[in-house]
Amino acid sequence: MSTSLIRYAITSRILIVTLIIVWRSIFSPYDTSASLNPNCLSPSPSDSSPHSVIFPGIGSAIETSVVWDSVYFLRIAQCGYEYEQTYAFLPLLPVLIFLVSNSVFRPLIPVIGYRAVLALSGYVINNLAFVLAALYFYRLSIAILKDKDASLRASILFCFNPASIFYSSIYTESLYALCSIGGVYYLISGANNTSVLLLSLSSFARSNGVINAGYCGFKMLHQAYHAVYVKKRSLLAVKVLLAGVFRCICICLPFLAFQAYGYYNLCHGLNTDEMRPWCRTKVPLLYSFIQSQYWGVGFLRYFQLKQSPNFLLASPVLSLAFCSIFSYLKFEPEKFFSLGFGIASKENNSANEPFSRGEEQRFDDHRAAKQDLRRRQQSAKPRVKSSSAAEKEVSVKGGYYTMEMLPFIYHLSFMAATALFVMHVQVSTRFLSASPPLYWYASYLMGCIERRRWAYLIWAYAASYIFLGSLLFSNFYPFT
C-alpha cells in the first residue's frame, strides 16, 4: 500500500510540473522581471561563479519560472538576509537550497548558471519532501483512523490537494508538511526525540510551526493525568510535565532563535533614535512587525468590501475546515470541551490512547487494530440507517470521532480561525493544506454512500484549484 501511495505522490508532482511547463509555454507571464538578479549587497559565492554558461537558454528558463515568494527564498539562499522584510521568510528552505546547490548540483553551475542551480535545488528539495510527506501522512492516517481504505483515500486527496502548486514550487509548504506530519507521527509512535527534532524543524520552516508544540503539550497533560488518576504516581506526573515543557521549548526555540538573530543584525549597536520601532518594544518580535508593516496582517484588517473575491477564493477550504470541526463538536461535545480529560477512563481502550500512554509504552501494532475492526464488521448485521447515523457509525469505526483526533481538531480550529480573522484570507488554501483533519473528514464523506455527492464536489474542487493554480501562479497572476 505504501508503494502505491508513493506512485500517487510522484504522479501528482509530475502532473503539476507538466502543467507549469504547459501553461508557461502557452501564456505570457504577467511579470517578466523574474530573471533580474542584481548583485548581492555583500560578496557571495555567485560573485566568483563563471559569467558565461554553456546552456544559457536552459538557465534562463529555470530562472524565469521563479515567481512570487520564491524570489525571496532564492535571494536569501544566494545573498543572505539583506533587508528587514526578508526576515519574514524563515531559513530552513534557503539553507537547504544553499547546501544542495553548492554540493550535489555544484557541477551544474558552469552549465546553467548559479541562480538557475539554486532554483533547481529548490524544486528538487520540495518535490522530494512532498513525496516523503505523503508517505508520513499515510502512516499517520493508519495510526489515527485505523482504517486502511479511509487512510488511502485521505492520502490520495493529500497528494492532489488544492494547494498542490505550492508543494512543487520554491515555497515552504512541502518541508513544513514533512516536518509537522512526520513529527506528529513519531510523537504518537513514542519516538519522542525524533518527534521533537522534526517539529523543531517545522518551526524553522514556517512561523506556525510553533503551534505544533501543542501536540506535545496535549500529550504531556494527558500523560500526567493518567499518571495521577490511573497509576496514582504523582512523582511520575512531575517528571512527565518537566519533560513535556522541555520538549515544547525545544520546538519553539528555532523560531525564537531566528527572532533573536534578526534583533542582533538590525537593532544591536544602534542608538535609540536609529532603531526601528519594533526594536524598542518590550518584546521585540520582528516577524509580527513585518507581517503588519509590510503586508497589512492583523485582526479583522482584511475585512473590507474590496477583498470579497479573496474571501470567495478561500471559502471552499474554510468551509471544509469548519465543517470538519463542527462535525466533531456535534458528535463529541463532551470530549471537545473537556480537552478529553476523564473521557478516556470511560472507554475500554483508554490505556492504548497514543496521547495518554506512558513514556515506556510504544506504538501498538496496527495489525491488531485492523483485525479487531474486521471482526466487528463481520459480526455487524446489515440494517438500514439514516444518513447521520450511517455517517457516525462509519466515522467512529474509522476513528474520526475518537480521542486520538482531538488534538488535531484543536490545531485545525486555531489555524482556521487565524486564517479567517487575522491573515490574508486567500492564503487559507495553502495555510491549511497540511492539516490532516481536512483530508480525514473528506475521506469519510467519500466513504459514506449517503454523502457520495460530497465526494464529487471535493474532487472537483481539488482538480479545479490544481488547474487554476498552476495556470495563474506560474504566470505571476494572483492565486492564493
Contacts in CASP RR format, 6 or more apart in sequence:
PFRMAT RR
TARGET T0000
AUTHOR 0000-0000-0000
METHOD contacts of the structure
MODEL  1
MSTSLIRYAITSRILIVTLIIVWRSIFSPYDTSASLNPNCLSPSPSDSSP
HSVIFPGIGSAIETSVVWDSVYFLRIAQCGYEYEQTYAFLPLLPVLIFLV
SNSVFRPLIPVIGYRAVLALSGYVINNLAFVLAALYFYRLSIAILKDKDA
SLRASILFCFNPASIFYSSIYTESLYALCSIGGVYYLISGANNTSVLLLS
LSSFARSNGVINAGYCGFKMLHQAYHAVYVKKRSLLAVKVLLAGVFRCIC
ICLPFLAFQAYGYYNLCHGLNTDEMRPWCRTKVPLLYSFIQSQYWGVGFL
RYFQLKQSPNFLLASPVLSLAFCSIFSYLKFEPEKFFSLGFGIASKENNS
ANEPFSRGEEQRFDDHRAAKQDLRRRQQSAKPRVKSSSAAEKEVSVKGGY
YTMEMLPFIYHLSFMAATALFVMHVQVSTRFLSASPPLYWYASYLMGCIE
RRRWAYLIWAYAASYIFLGSLLFSNFYPFT
1 138 0 8 1.000
1 148 0 8 1.000
1 152 0 8 1.000
2 135 0 8 1.000
2 138 0 8 1.000
2 139 0 8 1.000
4 152 0 8 1.000
5 134 0 8 1.000
5 135 0 8 1.000
5 138 0 8 1.000
5 152 0 8 1.000
5 155 0 8 1.000
5 156 0 8 1.000
5 159 0 8 1.000
6 131 0 8 1.000
6 134 0 8 1.000
6 135 0 8 1.000
8 134 0 8 1.000
8 155 0 8 1.000
8 156 0 8 1.000
8 159 0 8 1.000
8 160 0 8 1.000
9 130 0 8 1.000
9 131 0 8 1.000
9 134 0 8 1.000
9 135 0 8 1.000
9 159 0 8 1.000
10 131 0 8 1.000
11 159 0 8 1.000
12 159 0 8 1.000
12 160 0 8 1.000
12 164 0 8 1.000
13 127 0 8 1.000
13 130 0 8 1.000
13 131 0 8 1.000
13 167 0 8 1.000
13 168 0 8 1.000
15 466 0 8 1.000
16 164 0 8 1.000
16 165 0 8 1.000
16 167 0 8 1.000
16 168 0 8 1.000
16 466 0 8 1.000
16 470 0 8 1.000
17 127 0 8 1.000
17 168 0 8 1.000
19 466 0 8 1.000
19 467 0 8 1.000
19 470 0 8 1.000
19 471 0 8 1.000
19 474 0 8 1.000
20 65 0 8 1.000
20 165 0 8 1.000
20 168 0 8 1.000
20 470 0 8 1.000
20 474 0 8 1.000
23 470 0 8 1.000
23 471 0 8 1.000
23 474 0 8 1.000
23 475 0 8 1.000
24 65 0 8 1.000
24 474 0 8 1.000
24 475 0 8 1.000
27 471 0 8 1.000
27 475 0 8 1.000
28 475 0 8 1.000
29 64 0 8 1.000
29 67 0 8 1.000
29 474 0 8 1.000
29 475 0 8 1.000
29 476 0 8 1.000
30 475 0 8 1.000
30 476 0 8 1.000
30 477 0 8 1.000
31 67 0 8 1.000
31 476 0 8 1.000
32 64 0 8 1.000
34 63 0 8 1.000
34 64 0 8 1.000
34 65 0 8 1.000
34 66 0 8 1.000
34 67 0 8 1.000
34 71 0 8 1.000
34 476 0 8 1.000
35 60 0 8 1.000
35 63 0 8 1.000
35 64 0 8 1.000
37 63 0 8 1.000
37 115 0 8 1.000
39 47 0 8 1.000
40 46 0 8 1.000
40 47 0 8 1.000
40 78 0 8 1.000
40 79 0 8 1.000
40 80 0 8 1.000
40 82 0 8 1.000
41 79 0 8 1.000
41 82 0 8 1.000
42 79 0 8 1.000
42 82 0 8 1.000
44 78 0 8 1.000
44 79 0 8 1.000
44 80 0 8 1.000
45 78 0 8 1.000
45 102 0 8 1.000
45 114 0 8 1.000
46 78 0 8 1.000
46 114 0 8 1.000
46 115 0 8 1.000
49 109 0 8 1.000
49 110 0 8 1.000
49 113 0 8 1.000
49 114 0 8 1.000
50 109 0 8 1.000
50 110 0 8 1.000
50 113 0 8 1.000
53 59 0 8 1.000
53 110 0 8 1.000
53 111 0 8 1.000
53 112 0 8 1.000
53 113 0 8 1.000
54 110 0 8 1.000
54 111 0 8 1.000
54 112 0 8 1.000
55 111 0 8 1.000
55 112 0 8 1.000
56 112 0 8 1.000
58 111 0 8 1.000
58 112 0 8 1.000
58 116 0 8 1.000
59 112 0 8 1.000
59 113 0 8 1.000
59 116 0 8 1.000
60 116 0 8 1.000
62 112 0 8 1.000
62 116 0 8 1.000
62 119 0 8 1.000
62 120 0 8 1.000
63 115 0 8 1.000
63 116 0 8 1.000
63 119 0 8 1.000
65 119 0 8 1.000
65 474 0 8 1.000
66 74 0 8 1.000
66 119 0 8 1.000
66 170 0 8 1.000
67 473 0 8 1.000
67 474 0 8 1.000
67 475 0 8 1.000
67 476 0 8 1.000
68 473 0 8 1.000
68 476 0 8 1.000
69 89 0 8 1.000
69 170 0 8 1.000
69 171 0 8 1.000
70 119 0 8 1.000
70 169 0 8 1.000
70 170 0 8 1.000
70 171 0 8 1.000
72 86 0 8 1.000
72 89 0 8 1.000
73 89 0 8 1.000
73 93 0 8 1.000
73 94 0 8 1.000
73 97 0 8 1.000
73 122 0 8 1.000
73 170 0 8 1.000
73 171 0 8 1.000
73 172 0 8 1.000
74 94 0 8 1.000
74 97 0 8 1.000
74 115 0 8 1.000
74 118 0 8 1.000
74 119 0 8 1.000
74 170 0 8 1.000
75 82 0 8 1.000
75 86 0 8 1.000
76 86 0 8 1.000
76 89 0 8 1.000
76 91 0 8 1.000
76 94 0 8 1.000
77 93 0 8 1.000
77 94 0 8 1.000
77 95 0 8 1.000
77 97 0 8 1.000
77 98 0 8 1.000
77 101 0 8 1.000
77 118 0 8 1.000
78 98 0 8 1.000
78 114 0 8 1.000
78 115 0 8 1.000
78 118 0 8 1.000
80 86 0 8 1.000
80 94 0 8 1.000
81 87 0 8 1.000
81 262 0 8 1.000
81 265 0 8 1.000
84 266 0 8 1.000
84 276 0 8 1.000
84 286 0 8 1.000
84 290 0 8 1.000
85 290 0 8 1.000
85 294 0 8 1.000
87 258 0 8 1.000
87 262 0 8 1.000
87 266 0 8 1.000
87 286 0 8 1.000
87 287 0 8 1.000
87 290 0 8 1.000
88 287 0 8 1.000
88 290 0 8 1.000
88 291 0 8 1.000
88 294 0 8 1.000
88 295 0 8 1.000
89 172 0 8 1.000
90 172 0 8 1.000
90 203 0 8 1.000
90 204 0 8 1.000
90 205 0 8 1.000
90 206 0 8 1.000
90 207 0 8 1.000
90 255 0 8 1.000
90 258 0 8 1.000
91 204 0 8 1.000
91 258 0 8 1.000
92 172 0 8 1.000
92 175 0 8 1.000
92 201 0 8 1.000
92 204 0 8 1.000
92 205 0 8 1.000
93 122 0 8 1.000
93 125 0 8 1.000
93 126 0 8 1.000
93 170 0 8 1.000
93 171 0 8 1.000
93 172 0 8 1.000
93 175 0 8 1.000
93 205 0 8 1.000
96 121 0 8 1.000
96 122 0 8 1.000
96 125 0 8 1.000
96 175 0 8 1.000
97 118 0 8 1.000
97 121 0 8 1.000
97 122 0 8 1.000
97 125 0 8 1.000
97 170 0 8 1.000
98 118 0 8 1.000
100 121 0 8 1.000
100 122 0 8 1.000
100 124 0 8 1.000
100 125 0 8 1.000
101 109 0 8 1.000
101 114 0 8 1.000
101 117 0 8 1.000
101 118 0 8 1.000
101 120 0 8 1.000
101 121 0 8 1.000
104 121 0 8 1.000
105 117 0 8 1.000
105 120 0 8 1.000
105 121 0 8 1.000
105 124 0 8 1.000
106 117 0 8 1.000
108 116 0 8 1.000
108 117 0 8 1.000
108 120 0 8 1.000
109 117 0 8 1.000
112 120 0 8 1.000
119 170 0 8 1.000
122 170 0 8 1.000
123 168 0 8 1.000
123 169 0 8 1.000
123 170 0 8 1.000
125 174 0 8 1.000
125 175 0 8 1.000
126 167 0 8 1.000
126 168 0 8 1.000
126 169 0 8 1.000
126 170 0 8 1.000
126 171 0 8 1.000
126 173 0 8 1.000
126 174 0 8 1.000
126 175 0 8 1.000
127 167 0 8 1.000
127 168 0 8 1.000
127 174 0 8 1.000
129 174 0 8 1.000
129 175 0 8 1.000
129 177 0 8 1.000
129 178 0 8 1.000
130 167 0 8 1.000
130 168 0 8 1.000
130 174 0 8 1.000
130 177 0 8 1.000
130 178 0 8 1.000
132 178 0 8 1.000
133 174 0 8 1.000
133 177 0 8 1.000
133 178 0 8 1.000
133 181 0 8 1.000
133 182 0 8 1.000
133 434 0 8 1.000
134 155 0 8 1.000
134 158 0 8 1.000
134 159 0 8 1.000
136 178 0 8 1.000
136 181 0 8 1.000
136 182 0 8 1.000
136 183 0 8 1.000
136 185 0 8 1.000
137 154 0 8 1.000
137 155 0 8 1.000
137 158 0 8 1.000
137 177 0 8 1.000
137 181 0 8 1.000
137 436 0 8 1.000
137 439 0 8 1.000
138 151 0 8 1.000
138 152 0 8 1.000
138 155 0 8 1.000
139 185 0 8 1.000
140 181 0 8 1.000
140 182 0 8 1.000
140 184 0 8 1.000
140 185 0 8 1.000
140 188 0 8 1.000
140 436 0 8 1.000
141 150 0 8 1.000
141 151 0 8 1.000
141 154 0 8 1.000
141 155 0 8 1.000
141 436 0 8 1.000
141 439 0 8 1.000
141 440 0 8 1.000
142 148 0 8 1.000
142 151 0 8 1.000
142 366 0 8 1.000
143 185 0 8 1.000
143 188 0 8 1.000
143 189 0 8 1.000
143 354 0 8 1.000
143 363 0 8 1.000
143 366 0 8 1.000
143 404 0 8 1.000
144 188 0 8 1.000
144 399 0 8 1.000
144 404 0 8 1.000
144 405 0 8 1.000
144 408 0 8 1.000
144 436 0 8 1.000
144 440 0 8 1.000
145 151 0 8 1.000
145 154 0 8 1.000
145 398 0 8 1.000
145 399 0 8 1.000
145 400 0 8 1.000
145 440 0 8 1.000
145 443 0 8 1.000
146 366 0 8 1.000
146 369 0 8 1.000
146 370 0 8 1.000
146 373 0 8 1.000
146 398 0 8 1.000
146 399 0 8 1.000
147 373 0 8 1.000
147 397 0 8 1.000
147 398 0 8 1.000
147 399 0 8 1.000
148 370 0 8 1.000
149 447 0 8 1.000
150 398 0 8 1.000
150 440 0 8 1.000
150 443 0 8 1.000
150 444 0 8 1.000
150 447 0 8 1.000
151 443 0 8 1.000
153 443 0 8 1.000
153 446 0 8 1.000
153 447 0 8 1.000
154 436 0 8 1.000
154 439 0 8 1.000
154 440 0 8 1.000
154 442 0 8 1.000
154 443 0 8 1.000
155 439 0 8 1.000
157 439 0 8 1.000
157 442 0 8 1.000
157 443 0 8 1.000
157 458 0 8 1.000
157 459 0 8 1.000
157 462 0 8 1.000
158 439 0 8 1.000
160 462 0 8 1.000
160 463 0 8 1.000
160 466 0 8 1.000
161 167 0 8 1.000
161 433 0 8 1.000
161 439 0 8 1.000
161 462 0 8 1.000
162 316 0 8 1.000
162 317 0 8 1.000
162 429 0 8 1.000
162 433 0 8 1.000
162 461 0 8 1.000
162 462 0 8 1.000
162 465 0 8 1.000
162 466 0 8 1.000
163 173 0 8 1.000
163 429 0 8 1.000
163 430 0 8 1.000
163 433 0 8 1.000
163 465 0 8 1.000
163 480 0 8 1.000
164 465 0 8 1.000
164 466 0 8 1.000
164 470 0 8 1.000
165 466 0 8 1.000
165 469 0 8 1.000
165 470 0 8 1.000
165 473 0 8 1.000
165 474 0 8 1.000
165 479 0 8 1.000
166 173 0 8 1.000
166 430 0 8 1.000
166 433 0 8 1.000
166 473 0 8 1.000
166 480 0 8 1.000
167 173 0 8 1.000
167 174 0 8 1.000
167 177 0 8 1.000
167 433 0 8 1.000
168 174 0 8 1.000
169 473 0 8 1.000
171 430 0 8 1.000
172 205 0 8 1.000
172 206 0 8 1.000
173 430 0 8 1.000
173 433 0 8 1.000
173 434 0 8 1.000
175 201 0 8 1.000
175 205 0 8 1.000
176 202 0 8 1.000
176 205 0 8 1.000
176 206 0 8 1.000
176 208 0 8 1.000
176 209 0 8 1.000
176 434 0 8 1.000
177 433 0 8 1.000
177 434 0 8 1.000
178 198 0 8 1.000
179 198 0 8 1.000
179 199 0 8 1.000
179 201 0 8 1.000
179 202 0 8 1.000
179 205 0 8 1.000
180 198 0 8 1.000
180 199 0 8 1.000
180 202 0 8 1.000
180 209 0 8 1.000
180 212 0 8 1.000
180 434 0 8 1.000
181 434 0 8 1.000
181 436 0 8 1.000
182 195 0 8 1.000
182 198 0 8 1.000
183 194 0 8 1.000
183 195 0 8 1.000
183 198 0 8 1.000
183 199 0 8 1.000
183 202 0 8 1.000
183 212 0 8 1.000
184 195 0 8 1.000
184 199 0 8 1.000
184 212 0 8 1.000
184 215 0 8 1.000
185 195 0 8 1.000
186 192 0 8 1.000
186 194 0 8 1.000
186 195 0 8 1.000
186 198 0 8 1.000
187 195 0 8 1.000
187 199 0 8 1.000
187 215 0 8 1.000
187 216 0 8 1.000
187 219 0 8 1.000
188 219 0 8 1.000
188 354 0 8 1.000
188 355 0 8 1.000
188 363 0 8 1.000
188 404 0 8 1.000
189 195 0 8 1.000
189 354 0 8 1.000
189 362 0 8 1.000
189 363 0 8 1.000
190 354 0 8 1.000
190 359 0 8 1.000
190 361 0 8 1.000
190 362 0 8 1.000
190 363 0 8 1.000
192 243 0 8 1.000
192 247 0 8 1.000
192 359 0 8 1.000
195 216 0 8 1.000
196 216 0 8 1.000
196 247 0 8 1.000
196 250 0 8 1.000
196 251 0 8 1.000
199 209 0 8 1.000
199 212 0 8 1.000
199 213 0 8 1.000
199 215 0 8 1.000
199 216 0 8 1.000
199 251 0 8 1.000
200 250 0 8 1.000
200 251 0 8 1.000
200 253 0 8 1.000
200 254 0 8 1.000
201 254 0 8 1.000
202 209 0 8 1.000
202 212 0 8 1.000
202 251 0 8 1.000
203 209 0 8 1.000
203 210 0 8 1.000
203 212 0 8 1.000
203 213 0 8 1.000
203 251 0 8 1.000
203 252 0 8 1.000
203 253 0 8 1.000
203 254 0 8 1.000
203 255 0 8 1.000
204 254 0 8 1.000
204 255 0 8 1.000
204 258 0 8 1.000
207 255 0 8 1.000
207 287 0 8 1.000
208 415 0 8 1.000
208 418 0 8 1.000
208 431 0 8 1.000
209 251 0 8 1.000
209 255 0 8 1.000
210 251 0 8 1.000
210 252 0 8 1.000
210 255 0 8 1.000
211 411 0 8 1.000
211 414 0 8 1.000
211 415 0 8 1.000
212 251 0 8 1.000
212 411 0 8 1.000
213 247 0 8 1.000
213 248 0 8 1.000
213 251 0 8 1.000
213 252 0 8 1.000
214 248 0 8 1.000
214 407 0 8 1.000
214 410 0 8 1.000
214 411 0 8 1.000
215 407 0 8 1.000
215 411 0 8 1.000
216 244 0 8 1.000
216 247 0 8 1.000
216 248 0 8 1.000
216 251 0 8 1.000
217 244 0 8 1.000
217 247 0 8 1.000
217 248 0 8 1.000
218 339 0 8 1.000
218 355 0 8 1.000
218 406 0 8 1.000
218 407 0 8 1.000
218 410 0 8 1.000
219 244 0 8 1.000
219 354 0 8 1.000
219 355 0 8 1.000
219 356 0 8 1.000
219 407 0 8 1.000
220 240 0 8 1.000
220 241 0 8 1.000
220 243 0 8 1.000
220 244 0 8 1.000
220 245 0 8 1.000
220 247 0 8 1.000
220 248 0 8 1.000
221 339 0 8 1.000
221 341 0 8 1.000
222 340 0 8 1.000
222 341 0 8 1.000
222 344 0 8 1.000
222 353 0 8 1.000
222 355 0 8 1.000
222 356 0 8 1.000
223 237 0 8 1.000
223 240 0 8 1.000
223 356 0 8 1.000
223 357 0 8 1.000
223 358 0 8 1.000
223 359 0 8 1.000
224 237 0 8 1.000
224 240 0 8 1.000
224 241 0 8 1.000
225 237 0 8 1.000
225 341 0 8 1.000
225 342 0 8 1.000
225 356 0 8 1.000
226 344 0 8 1.000
226 356 0 8 1.000
226 357 0 8 1.000
226 358 0 8 1.000
227 233 0 8 1.000
227 234 0 8 1.000
227 236 0 8 1.000
227 237 0 8 1.000
227 240 0 8 1.000
227 358 0 8 1.000
228 234 0 8 1.000
228 237 0 8 1.000
229 342 0 8 1.000
229 345 0 8 1.000
230 345 0 8 1.000
230 351 0 8 1.000
240 358 0 8 1.000
240 359 0 8 1.000
243 359 0 8 1.000
255 287 0 8 1.000
259 284 0 8 1.000
259 285 0 8 1.000
259 286 0 8 1.000
259 287 0 8 1.000
262 286 0 8 1.000
263 279 0 8 1.000
263 284 0 8 1.000
263 286 0 8 1.000
266 276 0 8 1.000
266 279 0 8 1.000
266 286 0 8 1.000
267 275 0 8 1.000
267 276 0 8 1.000
267 279 0 8 1.000
267 284 0 8 1.000
270 279 0 8 1.000
272 280 0 8 1.000
276 289 0 8 1.000
277 289 0 8 1.000
278 284 0 8 1.000
278 285 0 8 1.000
278 286 0 8 1.000
278 289 0 8 1.000
291 297 0 8 1.000
291 298 0 8 1.000
292 298 0 8 1.000
295 424 0 8 1.000
297 422 0 8 1.000
297 423 0 8 1.000
297 424 0 8 1.000
298 422 0 8 1.000
298 423 0 8 1.000
299 421 0 8 1.000
299 422 0 8 1.000
300 421 0 8 1.000
302 310 0 8 1.000
302 423 0 8 1.000
302 424 0 8 1.000
302 425 0 8 1.000
307 425 0 8 1.000
310 424 0 8 1.000
310 425 0 8 1.000
310 426 0 8 1.000
311 425 0 8 1.000
311 426 0 8 1.000
313 425 0 8 1.000
313 426 0 8 1.000
313 429 0 8 1.000
313 480 0 8 1.000
314 419 0 8 1.000
314 420 0 8 1.000
314 425 0 8 1.000
314 426 0 8 1.000
314 427 0 8 1.000
314 428 0 8 1.000
314 429 0 8 1.000
314 480 0 8 1.000
316 429 0 8 1.000
316 461 0 8 1.000
316 465 0 8 1.000
317 428 0 8 1.000
317 429 0 8 1.000
317 432 0 8 1.000
317 433 0 8 1.000
317 438 0 8 1.000
318 416 0 8 1.000
318 419 0 8 1.000
318 420 0 8 1.000
318 425 0 8 1.000
318 428 0 8 1.000
318 432 0 8 1.000
320 438 0 8 1.000
320 441 0 8 1.000
320 442 0 8 1.000
320 458 0 8 1.000
321 412 0 8 1.000
321 415 0 8 1.000
321 416 0 8 1.000
321 428 0 8 1.000
321 432 0 8 1.000
321 435 0 8 1.000
321 437 0 8 1.000
321 438 0 8 1.000
322 416 0 8 1.000
323 441 0 8 1.000
324 409 0 8 1.000
324 412 0 8 1.000
324 437 0 8 1.000
324 438 0 8 1.000
324 440 0 8 1.000
324 441 0 8 1.000
324 442 0 8 1.000
325 409 0 8 1.000
325 412 0 8 1.000
325 413 0 8 1.000
325 416 0 8 1.000
325 437 0 8 1.000
327 441 0 8 1.000
328 336 0 8 1.000
328 400 0 8 1.000
328 401 0 8 1.000
328 405 0 8 1.000
328 409 0 8 1.000
328 437 0 8 1.000
329 336 0 8 1.000
329 409 0 8 1.000
331 392 0 8 1.000
331 395 0 8 1.000
331 401 0 8 1.000
332 401 0 8 1.000
334 343 0 8 1.000
335 343 0 8 1.000
335 403 0 8 1.000
335 406 0 8 1.000
336 406 0 8 1.000
336 409 0 8 1.000
339 406 0 8 1.000
340 403 0 8 1.000
340 406 0 8 1.000
343 403 0 8 1.000
344 350 0 8 1.000
344 353 0 8 1.000
344 356 0 8 1.000
344 403 0 8 1.000
347 403 0 8 1.000
350 356 0 8 1.000
350 403 0 8 1.000
351 357 0 8 1.000
352 364 0 8 1.000
353 403 0 8 1.000
353 404 0 8 1.000
354 363 0 8 1.000
354 404 0 8 1.000
355 403 0 8 1.000
355 404 0 8 1.000
355 406 0 8 1.000
355 407 0 8 1.000
356 403 0 8 1.000
373 397 0 8 1.000
373 398 0 8 1.000
376 397 0 8 1.000
377 397 0 8 1.000
385 393 0 8 1.000
387 448 0 8 1.000
387 450 0 8 1.000
387 451 0 8 1.000
390 448 0 8 1.000
390 449 0 8 1.000
390 450 0 8 1.000
391 444 0 8 1.000
391 445 0 8 1.000
391 448 0 8 1.000
391 450 0 8 1.000
391 451 0 8 1.000
392 401 0 8 1.000
394 444 0 8 1.000
394 447 0 8 1.000
394 448 0 8 1.000
395 401 0 8 1.000
395 444 0 8 1.000
396 402 0 8 1.000
398 444 0 8 1.000
399 405 0 8 1.000
400 440 0 8 1.000
400 441 0 8 1.000
400 444 0 8 1.000
405 437 0 8 1.000
405 440 0 8 1.000
408 435 0 8 1.000
408 436 0 8 1.000
408 437 0 8 1.000
408 440 0 8 1.000
409 437 0 8 1.000
411 435 0 8 1.000
412 432 0 8 1.000
412 435 0 8 1.000
412 437 0 8 1.000
412 438 0 8 1.000
415 431 0 8 1.000
415 432 0 8 1.000
415 435 0 8 1.000
416 428 0 8 1.000
416 432 0 8 1.000
418 431 0 8 1.000
419 425 0 8 1.000
419 427 0 8 1.000
419 428 0 8 1.000
419 431 0 8 1.000
419 432 0 8 1.000
420 428 0 8 1.000
423 431 0 8 1.000
426 478 0 8 1.000
426 479 0 8 1.000
426 480 0 8 1.000
427 480 0 8 1.000
428 480 0 8 1.000
429 465 0 8 1.000
429 480 0 8 1.000
430 480 0 8 1.000
432 438 0 8 1.000
442 454 0 8 1.000
442 455 0 8 1.000
442 458 0 8 1.000
445 451 0 8 1.000
445 454 0 8 1.000
445 455 0 8 1.000
445 458 0 8 1.000
446 452 0 8 1.000
446 454 0 8 1.000
446 455 0 8 1.000
446 458 0 8 1.000
447 455 0 8 1.000
468 479 0 8 1.000
469 479 0 8 1.000
469 480 0 8 1.000
471 477 0 8 1.000
472 478 0 8 1.000
472 479 0 8 1.000
473 479 0 8 1.000
END
